[in-house]
Amino acid sequence: MRMNPAAENNDRQQLGERLNAGGFRFTSQRRCVYDVLLNKRDHPTADEVFMRAKKGMPEISHATVYNCLDALVECGLARQVHLQRGAARFCPNMEEHCHYYCDACGEVFDVTLPADGAMMPKPRGFKVDHYDIAVHGLCAACAKKK
């Protein structure tokens, strides 16, 4: 589903501002890679992002996709997520959340957590900066199969 032109223009401006603030230029390749992350929020690997980006921009290279992902992470537009020993995945959800990972089918679900860490036990006086939590198990569909 495509955004309306006004929303798309605003999104493009915000992307450009964040990239500029991080010392990066706005490029069509960075826009394409960011769109891939936003259009299907399934926590793709860099290889999956590359395959999806090629559909809209056939000339994009693997190296360019990796460089774009690095820039998006550095500018706070995406997170690099490590859920298992395999390839890192990328998540455009910058709200505080944890990831539930289905060990059977590989699907990843975001679950929002309070930014102040109120739900998590923590050492006295500890101030939460951000979460990096992955919970492993079976999604509802896979649990029904077992």
ROKEBA-271125 format. One record per residue: x, y, z of N, C-alpha, C in turn; residue number from 1; residue in one letter. Coordinates in Angstrom, 3 decimals. Example, Ala and Ser with C-alpha at 12.3 -4.5 7.8 and 13.67 -1.06 7.14 Angstrom:
[[13.190; -5.690; 7.800]; [12.300; -4.500; 7.800]; [13.200; -3.300; 7.800]; 1; a]
[[12.850; -2.250; 7.080]; [13.670; -1.060; 7.140]; [12.900; 0.030; 7.870]; 2; s]
This chain:
[[0.841; -1.181; 0.000]; [0.000; 0.000; 0.000]; [0.887; 1.245; 0.000]; 1; m]
[[0.688; 2.119; -0.948]; [1.478; 3.341; -1.043]; [0.869; 4.430; -0.179]; 2; r]
[[1.745; 5.287; 0.336]; [1.294; 6.432; 1.127]; [0.721; 7.483; 0.193]; 3; m]
[[-0.054; 8.395; 0.766]; [-0.506; 9.512; -0.047]; [0.700; 10.409; -0.311]; 4; n]
[[0.681; 11.186; -1.406]; [1.846; 11.999; -1.782]; [2.333; 12.946; -0.698]; 5; p]
[[1.427; 13.565; 0.060]; [1.840; 14.505; 1.113]; [2.590; 13.773; 2.221]; 6; a]
[[2.084; 12.613; 2.652]; [2.748; 11.831; 3.702]; [4.095; 11.315; 3.215]; 7; a]
[[4.144; 10.885; 1.961]; [5.392; 10.386; 1.390]; [6.434; 11.498; 1.331]; 8; e]
[[6.017; 12.708; 0.965]; [6.917; 13.851; 0.901]; [7.449; 14.199; 2.296]; 9; n]
[[6.577; 14.176; 3.311]; [6.975; 14.452; 4.688]; [7.962; 13.389; 5.179]; 10; n]
[[7.674; 12.116; 4.884]; [8.552; 11.014; 5.271]; [9.925; 11.183; 4.627]; 11; d]
[[9.949; 11.558; 3.355]; [11.211; 11.773; 2.625]; [12.002; 12.923; 3.254]; 12; r]
[[11.299; 14.011; 3.654]; [11.969; 15.153; 4.277]; [12.581; 14.745; 5.621]; 13; q]
[[11.833; 13.988; 6.430]; [12.347; 13.537; 7.723]; [13.555; 12.621; 7.537]; 14; q]
[[13.492; 11.730; 6.556]; [14.629; 10.854; 6.265]; [15.841; 11.701; 5.900]; 15; l]
[[15.633; 12.683; 5.028]; [16.729; 13.561; 4.630]; [17.324; 14.325; 5.796]; 16; g]
[[16.469; 14.834; 6.676]; [16.943; 15.585; 7.847]; [17.768; 14.700; 8.780]; 17; e]
[[17.297; 13.487; 9.038]; [18.025; 12.570; 9.930]; [19.365; 12.163; 9.327]; 18; r]
[[19.373; 11.897; 8.018]; [20.631; 11.548; 7.351]; [21.605; 12.717; 7.410]; 19; l]
[[21.119; 13.924; 7.108]; [21.985; 15.112; 7.151]; [22.545; 15.338; 8.544]; 20; n]
[[21.711; 15.173; 9.564]; [22.167; 15.353; 10.944]; [23.252; 14.335; 11.303]; 21; a]
[[23.198; 13.168; 10.681]; [24.202; 12.131; 10.928]; [25.415; 12.241; 10.019]; 22; g]
[[25.433; 13.261; 9.157]; [26.570; 13.462; 8.260]; [26.457; 12.693; 6.949]; 23; g]
[[25.242; 12.264; 6.593]; [25.030; 11.515; 5.358]; [24.149; 12.315; 4.414]; 24; f]
[[24.347; 12.094; 3.115]; [23.486; 12.718; 2.109]; [22.251; 11.855; 1.892]; 25; r]
[[21.156; 12.498; 1.507]; [19.967; 11.765; 1.073]; [20.256; 11.254; -0.337]; 26; f]
[[20.081; 9.955; -0.560]; [20.246; 9.382; -1.899]; [19.047; 8.503; -2.215]; 27; t]
[[18.836; 8.271; -3.481]; [17.724; 7.400; -3.888]; [17.946; 5.971; -3.387]; 28; s]
[[19.209; 5.546; -3.277]; [19.504; 4.205; -2.771]; [19.135; 4.085; -1.293]; 29; q]
[[19.457; 5.096; -0.501]; [19.093; 5.070; 0.929]; [17.574; 5.103; 1.082]; 30; r]
[[16.912; 5.896; 0.249]; [15.449; 5.943; 0.278]; [14.876; 4.561; -0.040]; 31; r]
[[15.395; 3.918; -1.058]; [14.922; 2.601; -1.474]; [15.098; 1.574; -0.351]; 32; c]
[[16.262; 1.560; 0.273]; [16.528; 0.600; 1.361]; [15.633; 0.892; 2.556]; 33; v]
[[15.458; 2.161; 2.884]; [14.576; 2.515; 4.003]; [13.132; 2.118; 3.698]; 34; y]
[[12.701; 2.336; 2.470]; [11.354; 1.924; 2.062]; [11.163; 0.420; 2.216]; 35; d]
[[12.186; -0.353; 1.877]; [12.101; -1.812; 2.037]; [11.838; -2.149; 3.500]; 36; v]
[[12.546; -1.501; 4.417]; [12.347; -1.765; 5.845]; [10.958; -1.347; 6.311]; 37; l]
[[10.476; -0.223; 5.817]; [9.174; 0.286; 6.243]; [8.001; -0.482; 5.634]; 38; l]
[[8.150; -0.934; 4.405]; [7.035; -1.568; 3.691]; [6.682; -2.952; 4.201]; 39; n]
[[7.639; -3.687; 4.702]; [7.361; -5.021; 5.253]; [8.227; -5.162; 6.497]; 40; k]
[[7.621; -4.967; 7.634]; [8.345; -4.913; 8.902]; [8.540; -6.308; 9.494]; 41; r]
[[9.254; -7.139; 8.750]; [9.470; -8.516; 9.175]; [10.912; -8.785; 9.611]; 42; d]
[[11.663; -7.718; 9.889]; [13.026; -7.845; 10.387]; [13.925; -8.603; 9.401]; 43; h]
[[14.043; -8.100; 8.163]; [14.824; -8.810; 7.151]; [16.324; -8.736; 7.409]; 44; p]
[[17.042; -9.717; 6.861]; [18.504; -9.685; 6.863]; [18.947; -8.732; 5.754]; 45; t]
[[20.224; -8.398; 5.721]; [20.746; -7.526; 4.665]; [20.535; -8.170; 3.293]; 46; a]
[[20.696; -9.493; 3.196]; [20.475; -10.186; 1.925]; [19.018; -10.079; 1.480]; 47; d]
[[18.095; -10.189; 2.431]; [16.675; -10.046; 2.098]; [16.361; -8.615; 1.666]; 48; e]
[[16.965; -7.645; 2.335]; [16.781; -6.242; 1.937]; [17.306; -6.058; 0.516]; 49; v]
[[18.465; -6.631; 0.218]; [19.054; -6.525; -1.117]; [18.106; -7.082; -2.182]; 50; f]
[[17.566; -8.271; -1.954]; [16.670; -8.895; -2.933]; [15.413; -8.043; -3.155]; 51; m]
[[14.873; -7.468; -2.084]; [13.677; -6.630; -2.202]; [14.008; -5.304; -2.885]; 52; r]
[[15.143; -4.724; -2.537]; [15.542; -3.435; -3.123]; [15.784; -3.571; -4.620]; 53; a]
[[16.320; -4.697; -5.046]; [16.598; -4.919; -6.471]; [15.330; -4.880; -7.317]; 54; k]
[[14.196; -5.229; -6.731]; [12.940; -5.199; -7.482]; [12.587; -3.775; -7.903]; 55; k]
[[12.853; -2.814; -7.047]; [12.546; -1.418; -7.362]; [13.712; -0.658; -7.955]; 56; g]
[[14.919; -1.181; -7.748]; [16.125; -0.504; -8.224]; [17.116; -1.596; -8.681]; 57; m]
[[16.932; -2.123; -9.880]; [17.737; -3.269; -10.343]; [19.250; -3.048; -10.332]; 58; p]
[[19.686; -1.803; -10.414]; [21.125; -1.515; -10.473]; [21.795; -1.456; -9.102]; 59; e]
[[21.031; -1.546; -8.018]; [21.616; -1.434; -6.675]; [22.514; -2.644; -6.387]; 60; i]
[[23.649; -2.391; -5.747]; [24.600; -3.472; -5.447]; [24.467; -3.924; -3.997]; 61; s]
[[25.024; -5.098; -3.746]; [25.049; -5.632; -2.382]; [25.767; -4.655; -1.449]; 62; h]
[[26.920; -4.160; -1.897]; [27.717; -3.241; -1.072]; [26.936; -1.974; -0.754]; 63; a]
[[26.196; -1.464; -1.720]; [25.404; -0.255; -1.499]; [24.333; -0.504; -0.452]; 64; t]
[[23.673; -1.663; -0.513]; [22.640; -1.991; 0.480]; [23.263; -2.051; 1.873]; 65; v]
[[24.413; -2.716; 2.011]; [25.088; -2.774; 3.316]; [25.450; -1.383; 3.808]; 66; y]
[[25.971; -0.535; 2.921]; [26.336; 0.831; 3.306]; [25.104; 1.645; 3.703]; 67; n]
[[24.005; 1.456; 2.984]; [22.761; 2.162; 3.314]; [22.244; 1.720; 4.682]; 68; c]
[[22.261; 0.422; 4.938]; [21.811; -0.083; 6.237]; [22.674; 0.467; 7.360]; 69; l]
[[23.990; 0.502; 7.150]; [24.890; 1.076; 8.162]; [24.536; 2.532; 8.438]; 70; d]
[[24.266; 3.305; 7.387]; [23.917; 4.720; 7.548]; [22.595; 4.864; 8.301]; 71; a]
[[21.600; 4.041; 7.967]; [20.302; 4.116; 8.643]; [20.432; 3.779; 10.123]; 72; l]
[[21.261; 2.792; 10.447]; [21.487; 2.434; 11.848]; [22.209; 3.565; 12.566]; 73; v]
[[23.239; 4.100; 11.941]; [24.024; 5.173; 12.568]; [23.188; 6.428; 12.813]; 74; e]
[[22.208; 6.688; 11.949]; [21.358; 7.876; 12.085]; [20.136; 7.634; 12.965]; 75; c]
[[20.009; 6.441; 13.519]; [18.876; 6.159; 14.388]; [17.566; 5.943; 13.659]; 76; g]
[[17.639; 5.507; 12.400]; [16.438; 5.240; 11.619]; [16.096; 3.751; 11.581]; 77; l]
[[17.025; 2.927; 12.005]; [16.826; 1.468; 12.042]; [17.736; 0.889; 13.115]; 78; a]
[[17.381; -0.308; 13.553]; [18.204; -1.024; 14.531]; [18.723; -2.305; 13.907]; 79; r]
[[19.933; -2.640; 14.272]; [20.474; -3.938; 13.895]; [20.119; -4.890; 15.031]; 80; q]
[[19.504; -6.025; 14.699]; [19.002; -6.957; 15.698]; [19.677; -8.304; 15.517]; 81; v]
[[20.186; -8.853; 16.614]; [20.809; -10.176; 16.589]; [19.916; -11.115; 17.387]; 82; h]
[[19.277; -12.053; 16.702]; [18.342; -12.950; 17.354]; [18.895; -14.365; 17.508]; 83; l]
[[19.859; -14.701; 16.717]; [20.465; -16.029; 16.755]; [21.861; -15.903; 16.173]; 84; q]
[[22.542; -17.011; 15.962]; [23.905; -16.947; 15.435]; [23.971; -16.535; 13.980]; 85; r]
[[22.854; -16.525; 13.284]; [22.823; -16.181; 11.865]; [23.028; -14.704; 11.613]; 86; g]
[[22.661; -14.310; 10.428]; [22.839; -12.933; 9.987]; [22.017; -11.962; 10.835]; 87; a]
[[22.551; -10.762; 10.988]; [21.827; -9.703; 11.687]; [20.584; -9.345; 10.876]; 88; a]
[[19.577; -8.887; 11.577]; [18.339; -8.431; 10.954]; [18.195; -6.944; 11.217]; 89; r]
[[17.282; -6.316; 10.484]; [17.118; -4.873; 10.611]; [15.661; -4.534; 10.907]; 90; f]
[[15.489; -3.579; 11.833]; [14.169; -3.219; 12.338]; [14.028; -1.695; 12.314]; 91; c]
[[12.992; -1.167; 11.631]; [12.800; 0.282; 11.604]; [12.009; 0.818; 12.795]; 92; p]
[[11.571; -0.053; 13.686]; [10.801; 0.364; 14.853]; [11.776; 0.923; 15.897]; 93; n]
[[11.767; 2.229; 16.070]; [12.706; 2.856; 16.993]; [12.098; 3.106; 18.379]; 94; m]
[[10.861; 2.672; 18.587]; [10.253; 2.730; 19.920]; [10.917; 1.648; 20.771]; 95; e]
[[10.865; 1.806; 22.085]; [11.423; 0.767; 22.951]; [10.539; -0.474; 22.858]; 96; e]
[[11.165; -1.587; 22.515]; [10.421; -2.832; 22.355]; [11.373; -4.019; 22.472]; 97; h]
[[10.792; -5.189; 22.607]; [11.593; -6.406; 22.566]; [11.111; -7.249; 21.389]; 98; c]
[[11.903; -8.244; 21.045]; [11.585; -9.110; 19.920]; [11.267; -10.504; 20.423]; 99; h]
[[10.149; -11.038; 19.964]; [9.797; -12.430; 20.211]; [10.107; -13.180; 18.924]; 100; y]
[[10.965; -14.178; 19.024]; [11.451; -14.912; 17.858]; [10.934; -16.343; 17.899]; 101; y]
[[10.242; -16.776; 16.833]; [9.750; -18.151; 16.757]; [10.885; -19.037; 16.248]; 102; c]
[[11.322; -19.960; 17.094]; [12.422; -20.850; 16.729]; [12.032; -21.842; 15.629]; 103; d]
[[10.740; -22.037; 15.396]; [10.298; -22.987; 14.374]; [10.213; -22.348; 12.985]; 104; a]
[[9.505; -21.230; 12.862]; [9.296; -20.628; 11.538]; [10.170; -19.397; 11.279]; 105; c]
[[10.788; -18.852; 12.319]; [11.678; -17.703; 12.159]; [10.996; -16.349; 12.166]; 106; g]
[[9.687; -16.307; 12.371]; [8.984; -15.028; 12.397]; [9.378; -14.243; 13.646]; 107; e]
[[9.409; -12.922; 13.509]; [9.779; -12.029; 14.602]; [8.633; -11.074; 14.869]; 108; v]
[[8.295; -10.919; 16.142]; [7.210; -10.042; 16.554]; [7.766; -8.962; 17.471]; 109; f]
[[7.369; -7.708; 17.253]; [7.737; -6.604; 18.144]; [6.696; -6.510; 19.255]; 110; d]
[[7.167; -6.335; 20.480]; [6.274; -6.092; 21.612]; [6.780; -4.847; 22.324]; 111; v]
[[5.941; -3.825; 22.385]; [6.315; -2.543; 22.971]; [6.530; -2.683; 24.474]; 112; t]
[[7.545; -2.019; 24.965]; [7.851; -1.967; 26.392]; [7.911; -0.506; 26.817]; 113; l]
[[7.651; -0.228; 28.101]; [7.733; 1.164; 28.555]; [9.178; 1.664; 28.499]; 114; p]
[[9.358; 2.877; 28.045]; [10.695; 3.441; 27.871]; [11.458; 3.578; 29.181]; 115; a]
[[10.758; 3.690; 30.300]; [11.446; 3.886; 31.580]; [11.908; 2.582; 32.223]; 116; d]
[[11.613; 1.454; 31.593]; [12.060; 0.174; 32.127]; [11.279; -0.300; 33.332]; 117; g]
[[10.096; 0.245; 33.551]; [9.321; -0.064; 34.750]; [8.964; -1.549; 34.862]; 118; a]
[[8.842; -2.256; 33.749]; [8.458; -3.665; 33.796]; [9.638; -4.599; 34.081]; 119; m]
[[10.826; -4.115; 33.906]; [12.014; -4.951; 34.035]; [12.691; -4.736; 35.386]; 120; m]
[[13.061; -5.828; 36.056]; [13.846; -5.639; 37.277]; [15.205; -5.041; 36.896]; 121; p]
[[15.712; -4.167; 37.743]; [17.002; -3.539; 37.432]; [17.730; -3.205; 38.723]; 122; k]
[[19.043; -3.075; 38.642]; [19.812; -2.689; 39.826]; [19.389; -1.316; 40.326]; 123; p]
[[19.496; -1.118; 41.616]; [19.104; 0.144; 42.238]; [19.844; 1.310; 41.579]; 124; r]
[[19.076; 2.321; 41.196]; [19.652; 3.530; 40.609]; [19.990; 3.411; 39.132]; 125; g]
[[19.757; 2.260; 38.526]; [20.097; 2.064; 37.113]; [19.108; 2.805; 36.229]; 126; f]
[[19.604; 3.569; 35.265]; [18.757; 4.298; 34.327]; [18.793; 3.573; 32.981]; 127; k]
[[17.632; 3.153; 32.498]; [17.540; 2.427; 31.235]; [17.756; 3.385; 30.074]; 128; v]
[[18.670; 3.041; 29.181]; [18.939; 3.808; 27.972]; [18.122; 3.245; 26.809]; 129; d]
[[18.182; 1.935; 26.625]; [17.415; 1.259; 25.583]; [17.384; -0.231; 25.876]; 130; h]
[[16.487; -0.916; 25.191]; [16.356; -2.361; 25.353]; [17.060; -3.090; 24.216]; 131; y]
[[17.524; -4.286; 24.515]; [18.049; -5.198; 23.502]; [17.658; -6.594; 23.974]; 132; d]
[[16.363; -6.907; 23.849]; [15.817; -8.134; 24.408]; [15.231; -8.991; 23.293]; 133; i]
[[15.598; -10.267; 23.288]; [15.007; -11.224; 22.359]; [14.491; -12.404; 23.173]; 134; a]
[[13.237; -12.747; 22.947]; [12.609; -13.861; 23.640]; [12.378; -14.961; 22.603]; 135; v]
[[12.844; -16.163; 22.903]; [12.724; -17.274; 21.963]; [11.627; -18.234; 22.403]; 136; h]
[[10.964; -18.831; 21.443]; [9.912; -19.800; 21.717]; [9.195; -20.147; 20.438]; 137; g]
[[7.886; -20.404; 20.535]; [7.079; -20.751; 19.371]; [5.931; -19.763; 19.227]; 138; l]
[[5.687; -19.320; 18.009]; [4.546; -18.451; 17.744]; [3.277; -19.296; 17.894]; 139; c]
[[2.130; -18.645; 17.915]; [0.862; -19.347; 18.127]; [0.627; -20.423; 17.066]; 140; a]
[[0.910; -20.118; 15.803]; [0.670; -21.083; 14.722]; [1.573; -22.312; 14.867]; 141; a]
[[2.849; -22.089; 15.201]; [3.780; -23.229; 15.355]; [3.478; -24.030; 16.613]; 142; c]
[[3.055; -23.358; 17.675]; [2.722; -24.052; 18.919]; [1.525; -24.976; 18.705]; 143; a]
[[0.575; -24.592; 17.850]; [-0.603; -25.431; 17.566]; [-0.195; -26.706; 16.836]; 144; k]
[[0.854; -26.631; 16.019]; [1.306; -27.779; 15.226]; [1.976; -28.841; 16.077]; 145; k]
[[2.480; -28.444; 17.241]; [3.252; -29.390; 18.071]; [2.395; -30.074; 19.097]; 146; k]
